[in-house]
């Protein structure tokens, strides 16, 4: 059951809560909400943005700089430690020209639409959790007021983990996303301003508050931040790791696109500002899958790979959402109808082992699938044996997977800009649960390197056998096929994330 595609953030538009959606699977009767207006970061409306990859450590040589200029390029910034140079150029042959230059390892356009983006804007009718719903929420003694609506916390035993520890304030999780509203009362107590930045242009903007979403921009990053670290403070909801710090690294432009230069900037910023875990609930535009036999797409894979590896080398565990199209990422081929999504997409058939969804399929990245309130793979969640590392609650249609009372929705509660709360669903919501558990592991083992944190994350996961047959909508047809054993399979990876084991091992 492959759902239709729209935009690409890995969350679903839900009428019971505010969401802006991309690359989403539609739940029954739920209209999609999406993107916003375009930024302007170029002086020439025909310019494109490029990454030029050179040898790491020294930055572009004088000859490479001259060649970039001769080809009509202007260097925006250079990440010398990883050898990635961000360039703007109005020359349509820029990449072809500089690829021939000695010292250039690869080069490619990061988008197919000129600067500013030419993407269209979709609209929807999202709804915030109402005052009546807030007042009706039931919480047990010692819980935050809305915690009874959070079926996802007991699903990973986070409620039990909180009896032992809420996590360490020495641990920071960076939300690489659409921006975080740090003024929210559930986020403000745990917000790390020093590790926050706006990377939308590909170059860090450290202006105070630049990491926040604009009034017309997506609430996605704020929702994710609350899932990870909403404070246990007698207000609203509780995060998976309510005692750790959370930062906002804004990489999505107002149109909702996550371009390569912004993502590279985000990982490098995290690497150089003491971040312990990054959460990545998106794919890098404009290609859902980046094929290495295409010189542009090859350069994008190389640039983001270098940046994510640099972050891990500096101590960060990178966690990413698997995507919401019910794709089997271990299949021999997949039809991608959504790329390039910033101009005119067209159907193409790709081999997902050669054409990568980045950053989620990059080496070292923790790839997270989504489950619903019954513990089954969410109807929309991508899957694949050897690709999915772990599973966590991301929600599903309440009609498919109904939670036990007092929870009333099968979706995931989170924080929204402006001091509000609401529901969303998607692998976007599963990934921050795993990022929160990784933060609890890091709190328990403060000197553990990323490799050990990941090893513990997988070892502590609750093994979950394949769902066979998988007919989530009950229409008599198999909607996805799970391959593998109880201990590791294509739906749940090593199993369901376990927050309690994270604080007691």
C-alpha positions in Angstrom: 0.0 0.0 0.0 2.0 2.9 -1.3 0.5 6.3 -0.5 0.5 9.3 -2.8 3.3 11.8 -2.4 3.3 15.6 -1.9 6.1 17.4 -0.1 8.8 15.8 1.8 9.1 16.5 5.6 8.5 13.1 7.2 5.3 13.9 9.1 1.7 13.6 8.3 -0.9 16.3 8.1 -3.4 15.6 10.9 -6.7 17.3 11.4 -6.4 16.7 15.2 -3.2 18.7 15.4 -1.1 21.2 13.5 1.2 19.7 10.9 3.0 20.7 7.7 3.6 17.6 5.6 6.0 16.4 3.0 6.7 13.1 1.4 3.7 11.8 3.3 1.4 9.0 3.5 -2.2 10.1 3.8 -4.4 8.8 6.6 -8.1 8.3 5.9 -9.8 11.7 5.4 -6.8 13.8 6.3 -5.9 16.6 3.9 -2.3 17.5 3.5 -0.8 20.7 4.7 2.4 22.0 3.3 4.8 24.6 2.5 5.4 28.3 2.6 7.1 31.2 0.7 10.5 31.2 -0.8 13.7 32.8 0.5 15.9 35.0 -1.6 19.6 34.3 -1.1 20.9 35.2 -4.6 21.4 38.4 -6.5 20.6 36.8 -9.8 17.3 35.0 -10.2 18.9 32.6 -12.6 21.5 31.4 -10.1 21.7 27.9 -8.8 23.5 26.7 -5.7 26.3 24.2 -6.0 28.5 22.1 -3.8 32.1 21.6 -4.9 33.9 18.8 -3.1 37.7 19.0 -2.8 40.3 17.2 -0.5 39.3 17.7 3.1 41.5 19.6 5.5 42.8 22.5 3.4 39.9 24.1 1.6 39.9 24.9 -2.1 43.4 25.7 -3.6 44.1 29.0 -5.3 43.8 27.3 -8.7 40.4 25.8 -7.7 39.2 29.2 -6.5 40.3 30.8 -9.8 38.6 28.1 -11.7 35.3 28.6 -9.8 35.5 32.3 -10.5 36.3 31.7 -14.2 33.2 29.4 -14.4 31.1 32.2 -13.1 30.9 31.0 -9.5 30.9 32.9 -6.2 32.0 31.1 -3.1 29.4 31.5 -0.3 31.4 29.5 2.3 33.9 26.7 2.5 33.8 23.9 5.1 37.5 23.3 4.9 37.6 20.4 7.4 35.4 18.3 5.2 36.4 19.8 1.8 32.9 21.0 0.9 32.6 24.4 -0.9 29.2 26.1 -1.3 29.0 28.2 -4.5 26.3 30.2 -6.3 26.5 30.6 -10.1 24.2 31.7 -12.9 26.3 29.7 -15.5 24.3 26.6 -16.5 27.6 24.8 -17.3 29.2 25.7 -14.0 29.3 22.1 -12.6 30.5 20.6 -15.9 33.3 23.2 -16.1 34.6 22.8 -12.6 34.5 19.0 -12.6 37.3 19.1 -15.1 39.5 21.2 -12.8 42.4 19.4 -11.0 41.7 19.2 -7.3 37.9 19.1 -7.7 36.6 15.6 -6.7 33.0 16.2 -7.5 30.6 19.1 -8.1 26.8 19.4 -8.5 23.8 21.6 -8.3 21.9 21.3 -5.1 18.6 22.2 -6.7 16.9 22.4 -10.0 15.0 25.6 -9.4 16.8 29.0 -9.6 17.3 31.0 -6.5 14.9 31.9 -5.0 13.0 28.6 -5.2 10.2 28.3 -7.7 8.3 25.7 -5.7 4.6 26.0 -5.4 2.8 26.4 -2.0 0.2 23.9 -0.8 -2.3 24.8 1.9 -4.3 22.8 4.4 -6.5 23.2 7.4 -4.5 22.0 10.4 -6.0 22.2 13.9 -4.2 22.8 17.2 -5.2 20.8 20.3 -8.2 22.8 21.7 -8.6 24.2 25.1 -11.4 21.8 25.7 -9.2 18.8 24.8 -6.5 20.2 27.0 -9.0 20.6 29.9 -10.3 17.0 29.4 -6.9 15.4 29.4 -6.3 13.0 32.3 -2.9 12.6 33.9 -1.8 10.4 36.8 -0.2 11.8 39.9 3.3 13.1 39.2 2.6 13.4 35.4 2.5 16.6 33.4 -1.1 17.6 32.5 -1.1 16.1 28.9 1.0 13.0 29.6 -2.1 10.8 29.6 -2.5 11.5 25.9 1.0 10.3 25.2 0.6 6.6 24.7 4.0 6.7 23.0 5.9 7.1 26.3 4.9 3.8 27.9 5.3 2.1 24.5 9.0 2.6 24.9 8.9 2.5 28.7 10.0 6.2 29.0 7.6 6.7 31.9 9.4 4.1 33.9 12.8 5.5 32.8 11.8 8.9 34.2 11.5 7.3 37.7 15.2 6.7 37.5 16.4 9.8 35.6 15.2 12.5 33.3 18.5 12.7 31.5 21.6 14.9 32.0 21.7 18.6 31.2 25.2 18.0 29.9 23.7 16.2 26.9 22.4 18.1 23.9 20.2 16.8 21.1 20.2 19.0 18.0 17.0 19.2 16.0 18.2 19.7 12.4 14.8 20.8 10.9 12.5 23.7 10.1 13.4 25.7 13.2 12.5 25.5 16.9 10.4 27.9 18.9 12.5 28.1 22.0 10.0 30.5 23.7 7.6 27.6 24.2 7.1 26.9 27.9 7.8 23.2 27.5 11.0 23.8 25.5 12.5 27.0 27.0 13.8 25.3 30.2 15.9 22.9 28.2 16.9 25.0 25.2 20.6 25.2 24.3 21.1 28.6 22.6 24.8 28.2 22.0 24.2 25.1 19.9 21.4 26.7 17.8 21.8 28.4 14.5 20.1 29.2 11.1 21.9 27.3 8.3 19.3 27.9 5.5 21.7 29.8 3.2 24.4 27.2 3.7 26.4 29.5 6.0 25.7 29.8 9.7 23.5 32.8 10.8 24.0 33.3 14.6 21.6 36.2 14.9 19.6 35.8 18.1 16.4 33.8 17.4 17.4 33.0 13.8 16.8 29.3 14.6 13.0 30.0 15.1 10.4 29.3 12.4 8.7 32.3 11.0 5.0 32.8 11.6 4.1 31.2 8.2 6.6 28.4 8.4 6.3 24.8 9.4 5.8 23.8 13.1 7.6 20.5 12.3 10.9 21.2 14.1 9.2 22.6 17.2 7.0 19.4 17.4 10.1 17.2 17.1 12.0 19.2 19.8 9.1 18.7 22.3 8.9 15.0 21.6 12.6 14.8 22.6 13.0 17.1 25.5 9.7 18.8 26.6 10.4 19.6 30.2 8.8 17.7 33.1 7.6 21.0 34.7 3.9 20.7 35.4 3.1 22.2 32.0 1.8 20.5 28.9 3.5 17.3 27.9 6.7 15.4 28.7 9.6 14.5 26.3 11.3 11.2 26.1 14.4 12.7 27.7 13.0 15.7 29.6 16.2 16.5 31.5 18.5 16.9 28.5 19.2 20.0 26.4 17.7 20.5 22.9 18.9 22.9 20.2 17.5 24.2 17.0 19.5 24.0 13.7 17.2 25.5 11.1 18.0 24.1 7.6 14.6 24.3 5.9 13.9 27.4 3.8 10.4 29.0 4.0 9.3 26.9 1.1 10.0 23.8 3.2 13.0 22.6 1.2 16.1 21.1 2.8 18.9 21.8 0.4 22.3 20.1 0.6 24.3 23.3 1.5 22.0 23.9 4.5 22.2 20.2 5.7 26.0 20.3 5.4 26.1 23.5 7.4 23.8 21.9 10.0 25.9 18.8 10.5 29.1 20.8 10.7 27.6 23.2 13.2 26.5 20.3 15.4 30.0 18.7 15.1 31.7 21.9 16.3 29.3 22.9 19.1 29.3 19.9 21.4 26.1 18.2 20.2 25.7 14.6 21.3 22.8 13.5 19.1 21.3 14.9 16.0 17.7 14.3 14.8 17.0 14.3 11.1 13.3 14.0 10.2 13.6 15.0 6.5 15.2 14.0 3.2 17.6 16.3 1.4 15.9 18.0 -1.6 15.3 18.0 -4.5 15.9 14.3 -5.0 14.1 11.7 -2.9 16.8 9.2 -4.0 20.3 10.5 -5.1 21.8 8.2 -7.8 25.6 8.0 -7.8 25.7 7.6 -11.6 24.4 11.2 -11.9 27.2 13.6 -11.4 25.1 16.2 -9.6 23.4 13.7 -7.3 26.8 12.0 -6.6 28.2 15.3 -5.4 25.3 15.8 -3.1 25.7 12.4 -1.5 29.4 13.0 -1.1 28.9 16.4 0.6 26.3 15.2 3.1 28.2 12.0 3.8 31.3 14.0 4.7 29.3 16.3 6.9 27.4 13.5 8.8 30.6 11.5 9.3 32.4 14.7 10.6 29.6 15.1 13.1 29.9 11.5 14.2 33.7 11.8 14.4 33.2 14.7 16.7 30.9 12.7 19.0 27.4 13.0 17.7 25.0 10.0 17.1 23.0 10.8 13.9 19.4 9.6 13.9 17.1 9.9 10.9 13.5 9.1 9.8 13.1 6.3 7.3 10.3 8.0 5.3 6.6 7.7 4.8 5.8 6.1 1.5 5.6 2.4 2.6 8.6 1.7 0.4 10.7 -1.4 0.8 14.1 0.2 0.8 15.7 -3.2 0.4 13.8 -3.9 -2.9 15.6 -4.3 -6.2 13.9 -1.2 -7.6 11.5 1.5 -6.5 9.4 4.0 -8.6 10.1 7.5 -7.5 7.4 9.9 -8.8 8.5 12.9 -6.7 11.9 14.0 -8.0 13.0 16.7 -8.5 10.5 18.2 -6.2 11.4 21.8 -6.7 10.6 22.0 -10.4 8.8 19.3 -12.4 9.0 15.8 -10.9 8.6 12.7 -13.1 8.5 9.0 -12.6 11.8 7.2 -12.5 12.8 3.8 -11.4 15.7 3.6 -9.0 17.8 0.9 -7.2 17.7 2.0 -3.5 21.0 0.3 -2.9 22.6 2.7 -5.4 20.3 5.7 -5.3 20.3 6.8 -1.7 17.7 8.6 0.5 20.0 11.0 2.4 20.8 11.3 5.2 18.8 8.3 6.4 20.7 5.7 4.2 24.2 7.1 4.8 26.8 5.0 6.6 26.6 5.3 10.4 23.2 7.0 10.5 20.5 5.3 12.7 17.5 4.6 10.4 14.2 4.7 12.3 10.9 3.1 11.2 7.5 4.1 12.7 5.0 2.1 14.8 1.5 2.8 15.9 -0.4 2.5 19.2 -0.8 -1.3 18.8 3.0 -1.7 18.2 2.6 -2.6 14.5 4.5 -0.9 11.7 2.7 2.3 10.8 0.7 2.1 7.6 3.0 4.6 5.9 6.4 3.7 7.3 9.2 2.7 4.9 10.8 -0.6 5.7 13.5 -2.9 4.5 15.7 -5.7 5.8 19.2 -4.4 6.5 18.1 -0.8 6.1 15.9 -0.2 9.2 17.9 -0.2 12.4 15.3 0.3 15.0 11.6 1.2 15.5 9.7 3.7 17.7 6.3 5.2 18.0 5.4 7.6 15.1 1.7 7.2 15.2 -0.9 5.9 12.7 -4.5 6.3 11.9 -6.5 5.9 15.1 -8.8 3.7 13.0 -5.9 1.4 12.3 -4.2 1.4 15.7 -6.4 2.7 18.5 -4.5 3.5 21.8 -5.7 2.5 25.3 -7.4 5.2 27.4 -6.9 7.8 28.6 -5.1 8.5 25.2 -7.7 9.4 22.6 -5.6 9.6 19.4 -3.3 7.2 17.6 -1.1 10.1 16.6 1.8 11.7 18.5 1.4 14.7 20.8 4.1 17.4 20.5 4.8 21.1 21.1 3.8 23.7 18.5 4.9 27.3 18.1 3.2 29.9 20.1 2.9 27.8 23.3 0.5 25.3 21.8 0.4 21.5 21.5 -1.0 19.2 18.8 -0.8 15.9 17.1 1.3 14.8 14.1 2.3 11.4 12.7 5.1 10.0 10.6 8.6 8.6 10.8 9.4 12.2 11.6 7.8 11.5 15.0 9.5 8.1 15.4 13.0 9.4 14.9 12.9 11.9 17.8 11.8 9.0 20.2 15.0 7.2 19.2 17.1 10.4 19.5 15.6 10.8 23.0 16.6 7.3 24.0 20.1 7.8 22.6 20.3 11.0 24.8 19.3 8.9 27.8 22.1 6.4 27.0 24.6 9.2 26.6 23.4 10.6 30.0 24.0 7.2 31.6 27.3 6.7 29.8 28.7 10.2 29.4 32.0 9.1 27.9 30.5 6.6 25.5 31.5 7.3 21.8 28.8 7.2 19.1 29.6 3.6 18.2 29.0 2.4 21.8 25.8 4.5 22.1 24.5 2.9 18.9 25.5 -0.6 20.0 23.7 -0.1 23.3 20.6 1.3 21.5 20.4 -1.8 19.3 21.2 -4.3 22.1 18.6 -2.7 24.4 15.8 -2.7 21.8 12.9 -5.0 22.4 13.1 -7.7 19.7 9.9 -7.5 17.7 9.0 -10.3 15.2 7.7 -9.7 11.7 4.0 -8.9 11.3 2.7 -11.6 9.0 0.4 -11.1 7.2 0.5 -7.3 7.3 -3.0 -6.1 6.3 -3.1 -2.8 8.3 -6.3 -1.5 6.8 -8.2 -4.9 7.0 -9.1 -5.0 3.3 -7.8 -8.6 2.8 -4.8 -7.5 0.9 -1.2 -7.6 2.1 0.1 -4.0 2.4 3.8 -4.8 3.0 6.0 -7.8 3.4 8.3 -8.2 6.4 11.5 -10.2 6.0 13.9 -11.4 8.6 14.0 -12.9 12.1 12.6 -11.8 15.4 15.9 -10.3 16.4 16.3 -8.3 13.2 13.9 -7.7 10.4 12.7 -5.2 7.8 9.8 -3.7 9.8 11.4 -3.2 13.2 15.2 -3.6 12.7 16.7 -4.7 16.0 13.3 -4.0 17.7 11.5 -1.3 19.6 13.6 1.4 21.3 13.7 0.8 25.1 14.1 3.9 27.3 14.1 2.0 30.6 17.1 -0.2 29.6 18.8 3.0 28.4 19.0 4.3 32.0 19.6 1.0 33.8 22.3 -0.7 31.7 
